[in-house]
Amino acid sequence: MSFIQLKEGEFPVIQQSSDYAIVAITKHGVALARSLHEKFSNTDLYYMNKFEVGDESSKGIQMFQGSVRMLFPALFPVYKGIIIIISLGAVVRMIAPLLKDKKTDPGIVVIDDKGEHVISVLSGHLGGANELTREVAATINVKPIITTASDVQGTIPVDLFGQRFGWQWESADKLTPVSASVVNEEKIAVIQESGERNWWMHDTPVPSNIYLFSSIKEALEHQPQAALVVTHRLLNKEEEIILDNGVMYRPKVIVLGMGCNRGTSSDEIEQVIRETLEELNFSMKSVKTICTIDLKKDEEGLLEVVDKYNWDFQIYTPSELNEIDIDQPSDTVYKYTGAYGVSEPSAIRYSGVDQLSLTKKKSGNVTISVAVMKSDDRFR
């Protein structure tokens, strides 16, 4: 069987087919790596060719010859995470020249040669190394070693806050200082105007240094040392002071009900969306879905915009739309579509709200309605 030749100054060619890689260089390490590879289907396995068993080709295992240090430049750009069965000190020295940024570096997990310790080494939060460490440790029945302060203390991981709901931060500039404020138990304000309420992920109560507010004005009166702001709104100048040491998160709560003439360009549709949201002082990052009638399921302009921003796309039949009471049903729209309205009832139906932020606006070839989804007001 052929194997990867690792030579100084040459970039190795690998065959990446999974999200995660497992690397081993010793006899015991290879045995452990093979076991993990069988239990984790989304992994590629690499080990030294001198430990060849004979079934590597059938199992998609890649072997290499030479210093493993020269393998990592090829692994780093393509894998979400790398599980390395090599001593921690050696791993640190080998990967140090490859490190760039915690938002792009893969999650690195190290296991000792006897499989007694599983350690989250790099990109614990954003790279997913902490979660990967827990999964690997559970598989081999040992305790995971995680040193991230927010995990150890059972508090809010600022860089992951709301990630499971699809929240996006507005800017990463203050992630580090706000994280420091949280783990140092400074006075923290969590201001939530929209989005999912069940973001607390621990069995213990919310720490006493974290205070919950429903408005920025209320939070500012209590003079917090740092803030996490969850809102779909664009802040005004008076409110922006909260971000001096704060991170703003955009929850996916905006629903766009839309209709358009056949053949309307994606540029026109996007322009109407942008202008409308700016008028409402809403953020594009908080858009969750575009809703429309099933006649528009193949409308190229709508599909291009949805694909560009990775939004959901929901279609309804005329009968489903006609079940919704609207202020101004249109006989003309009914004549051509079988529904008495498109943008307004689709936004109401998807969002489940009684009152739209924008009932209906006609602009060129596009009609748009806007809703903001409500979430359970109870903190859970």
NORSULVEN-V391333 format. One record per helix or strand of 2 or more residues. SS is the DSSP state (~ for helix, > for strand). FROM is the first residue (numbers start at 0). TO is the last residue. If there is no record, write none. Layout:
ss/from/to
SS/FROM/TO
SS/FROM/TO
This chain:
ss/from/to
>/3/4
>/19/23
~/26/38
>/42/47
~/48/50
~/55/58
>/61/64
~/67/69
~/71/75
>/80/84
~/87/97
>/106/110
>/117/121
~/128/139
>/143/144
~/148/152
~/157/159
~/162/164
>/167/168
~/174/182
>/187/191
>/209/212
~/215/220
>/225/229
~/238/244
>/245/249
>/253/259
~/265/279
~/283/285
>/286/292
~/293/295
~/299/308
>/311/315
~/317/321
~/330/336
~/342/350
>/357/362
>/365/371
